[in-house]
């Protein structure tokens, strides 16, 4: 995008709330799973029979969705067969990282997106 480009923003059929005075344009970044990430993830999750959920921030970019799917694909290829798919959670903002939480009964949740 040109540095001095003009962008027109309008709001139609708005009911309540405030129309944004500032419009943030975020260029999507490519997010990949490195070999080190793969090693760390496999080590953290341990037993391949553990139940694993992948939670993606709602309203995230298509890059986040593709990244979440790449994690599912990687884990499946590594023999993790108790994958619960990708679930969306509420949250907005630019990508900030991945957090893996161990829950009771050897359930793991991989949170992807702006969680911090």
HELIX and SHEET records of a PDB file:
HELIX    1   1 UNK A   35  UNK A   45  1                                  11    
HELIX    2   2 UNK A   62  UNK A   77  1                                  16    
HELIX    3   3 UNK A  104  UNK A  106  5                                   3    
SHEET    1   A 4 UNK A  83  UNK A  89  0                                        
SHEET    2   A 4 UNK A  51  UNK A  57  1                                        
SHEET    3   A 4 UNK A 107  UNK A 112  1                                        
SHEET    4   A 4 UNK A  98  UNK A 103 -1                                        
END                                                                             
